[in-house]
């Protein structure tokens, strides 16, 4: 009887064991499946990249001294505009040329040298500069030049008058060499034996011009 009870007890215990073991195995299998589902698989290449970047950051510290920045684009300097040329001032009129032409005919119309005739015209503009008056005032001053209003205007005299006036005008506008044939200080002259002689003073300690300046005229 006792043996039966022991055998029955063993059978019951074994049956209970069999009931518990599958459940434990099932639970363990479920836990493994959940663990696999929650595990993030990191590719090997990603791990290597992260490790390399980490080494770069750690092994090569940031150096502010060697860091360079791209230079700013330099703008070309603005071109400086050249000043516009100043308009030339006209210091004589057409009537001034006519007045000088009339004076030349009466003062030196018979002189053969064109250079000597031009010097008479230069005494007129020299006086205008010296006394601060107009050409009209110079030639019409009493007892100075043999000017007369009714004198005929000859082309050769008018051409020479315009030539001298143009050279004088260039000089007053700043040009250095204009082809003067008489210096500024010579404002008087007198004619003898077909020639005119020019001096720097009316009387007293004066000097005659020595004709040393080169002439732009043929004779």
Secondary structure as GFF3:
##gff-version 3
##sequence-region A 1 219
A	DSSP	alpha_helix	2	38	.	.	.	ID=ss1
A	DSSP	alpha_helix	44	59	.	.	.	ID=ss2
A	DSSP	alpha_helix	94	108	.	.	.	ID=ss3
A	DSSP	alpha_helix	114	131	.	.	.	ID=ss4
A	DSSP	alpha_helix	135	140	.	.	.	ID=ss5
A	DSSP	alpha_helix	155	172	.	.	.	ID=ss6
A	DSSP	beta_strand	188	192	.	.	.	ID=ss7
A	DSSP	beta_strand	195	199	.	.	.	ID=ss8
###
